[in-house]
Amino acid sequence: MRQGTRRPSPALAVSVLALFLALGGTVYAAKKAKVDGRTVRVKSLPGNRLKLRSIPANRLKPGVLAAAGTDQKGALIGGAEIDELSLGQVPNAAHAETADFAKSATDAQTALNAVNAITAQSVNGHEAGCLPGTQAFAGACWQSSASETAVSAPAAANSCAVQGGTLPEALQLAAFAQQPGVTLDGGTEWTSDIPVITDENIFAVVTVSPGGDIDFVSSTAAHKFRCVIPLLR
C-alpha cells in the first residue's frame, strides 16, 4: 500500500489564514494608531515623563500652581524666603532703570544750565556785565563819575555813542544821583531829553544838578556828562 503526503483539510487552511490576518492586523493597527489623552490611563504617567511646556496652565488641576509656591510644611513662600540674588532681572526693569538715569541726567543738566545762566559772562555771543568804572543801575551800566571835560550836548551824545551807550534820561539821572557814593558834577550834567526846539540846530537840553534839580540850557553850552552802557556789549 503506497503512502503519500496528506493534504491539509480546508478547515485547517482557513484557520491558519485567519491567524496570520489577525496578527498582521494588530501590527498594522499599532503602527497606524496615534496615542492621545483618551488612550492614556488616568494617573499612569509621572510628571517627569512629560515634555517641558507641553501642558498649558488651563489644563492643570485648580490650586496646583498655588501649592507649588509653598514650602515643605505647606506654608506660602513670600519675598522674605526668596534670595533676590538668585533671581534674574525682570526684562522691563532694565528699561525702568535706564529711564531713571535719563531723568536724573536731564534734571542735572537743567540745574547746570540754570547755574551757568546765573554766572554767564556772555549771552548769544555778547559779553555780559559792567566794565570797570561803571556800576549797575536800572538794568544798565552807569559810569561812576562824570567826564573830565565839559562839552556841548551833541559832542557828549557822540562820545557816549562811540562807547556803545547813550546819555541818561533826566529823571533817571536824578534817581541815580540819590544812590550811595554817587555825586554829580558841581555844575550840571547833560541828559538825553530835549524839551525845546526853536530852529534848525537850535534847541535846549535838560540838565540835572548834584541836588537832583532839573533845568534846561542851550545845546551849545558846555557841561560834563556820563554815559549809560547796556549790560550786553
Stockholm file with secondary structure:
# STOCKHOLM 1.0

chainA/1-233         MRQGTRRPSPALAVSVLALFLALGGTVYAAKKAKVDGRTVRVKSLPGNRLKLRSIPANRLKPGVLAAAGTDQKGALIGGAEIDELSLGQVPNAAHAETADFAKSATDAQTALNAVNAITAQSVNGHEAGCLPGTQAFAGACWQSSASETAVSAPAAANSCAVQGGTLPEALQLAAFAQQPGVTLDGGTEWTSDIPVITDENIFAVVTVSPGGDIDFVSSTAAHKFRCVIPLLR
#=GR chainA/1-233 SS CCCCCCCCCHHHHHHHHHHHHHHHHHHHHHHHCCCCGGGSCTTCSCGGGSCTTCSCGGGSCTTHHHHHTBCTTSCBCCGGGSCGGGSCCCHHHHHHHHHHHHHHHHHHHHHHHHHHHHSCSEETTEEBSCCTTEEEETTEEEESSCCSSCBCHHHHHHHHHHTTCBCCCHHHHHHHTTSTTCCCCSSCEECSCCCEEEETTEEEEEEECTTCCEEEEETTSCBBCCCEEESBC
#=GC SS_cons         CCCCCCCCCHHHHHHHHHHHHHHHHHHHHHHHCCCCGGGSCTTCSCGGGSCTTCSCGGGSCTTHHHHHTBCTTSCBCCGGGSCGGGSCCCHHHHHHHHHHHHHHHHHHHHHHHHHHHHSCSEETTEEBSCCTTEEEETTEEEESSCCSSCBCHHHHHHHHHHTTCBCCCHHHHHHHTTSTTCCCCSSCEECSCCCEEEETTEEEEEEECTTCCEEEEETTSCBBCCCEEESBC
//
